Amino acid sequence: MSQLLKDKNTLVLGLANRWSIAYAISKAFRREGANLILTYQGDRQKDTVEELAEELGASRILSCDVTQEADIRHLSEILLAEGEQLDAVVHSIAFANREDLARPFSDTSREGFLLAHEVSCYSLVAVARAVAPAMVAGGSIMTLSYLGSQRVITNYNVMGVAKAALEASVRYLAADLGPKNIRVNAISAGPIKTASARGIKDFSTILEFVAEKAPLRRNAEPAEVADTAVFLAGNLGRGVTGNVIYVDAGYQIMGY
């Protein structure tokens, strides 16, 4: 069977547990023959990511807290020191204070607004800058977004604004890095039961509504998002950059 990512070196940031989209993408990358590098943030995550790395057959794990410029610099130095080109990068990192998700957007604190944007948006810019020198033959950088970037989703609040900034950053990065044959895209996944999604108030209601109203009459599955990531990471996606690709059972086309 043909392996779409055979021998490609791939870096996945943001894998936290078996229920995350990053985990599904990592599994799909390995299925397609990719060499997998994972990152973890802080000692608290290290044991979990080490266990997942062994299960997935990852070649190595690296420490990287995207809020620390020194960590991102160190990541770049390690990649360059290895001397192997990097072919694809998955940025699956987002965070907002729970209290800022639970209250009206107009009540968002300054600190909460800045934190959500630093972790959920600026980290993509910083990571892209760090990994680009290792993508000597070009490659693919992708991030994860959600429809709340374009429409008001109840209780998504400051994260929706951060995701809007993330999608704009994708376009500007695609323009900047295109001459180096580095493509930058976002996958806008439909609502999926992940650990982070549980931080959104009444998330189960969103799941039920989307399953009822989406053209496919169901929610998107992690494996469908992962297969889209495979497409973007490999040769099949070589002409796609600066885009937001929806994997949401078609919900985004509906006018509710």
ABEGO torsion letter per residue (X at the ends): XBBAABGBBBBBBGBABAABAAAAAAAAAAAAGBBBBBBBBEAAAAAAAAAAAAAAGBABBBBBBAABAAAAAAAAAAAAAAGBBBABBBBBBBBBBAAAAABBAAABBAAAAAAAAAAAAAAAAAAAAAAAAABAAEEBBBBBBBAAAABBBBGAEAAAAAAAAAAAAAAAAAAAAAAAGBBBBBBBBBBBBBAAAAABBGAAAAAAAAAAABAAGBBBBAAAAAAAAAAAABAAAAABBGBBBBBAGGAAABBX
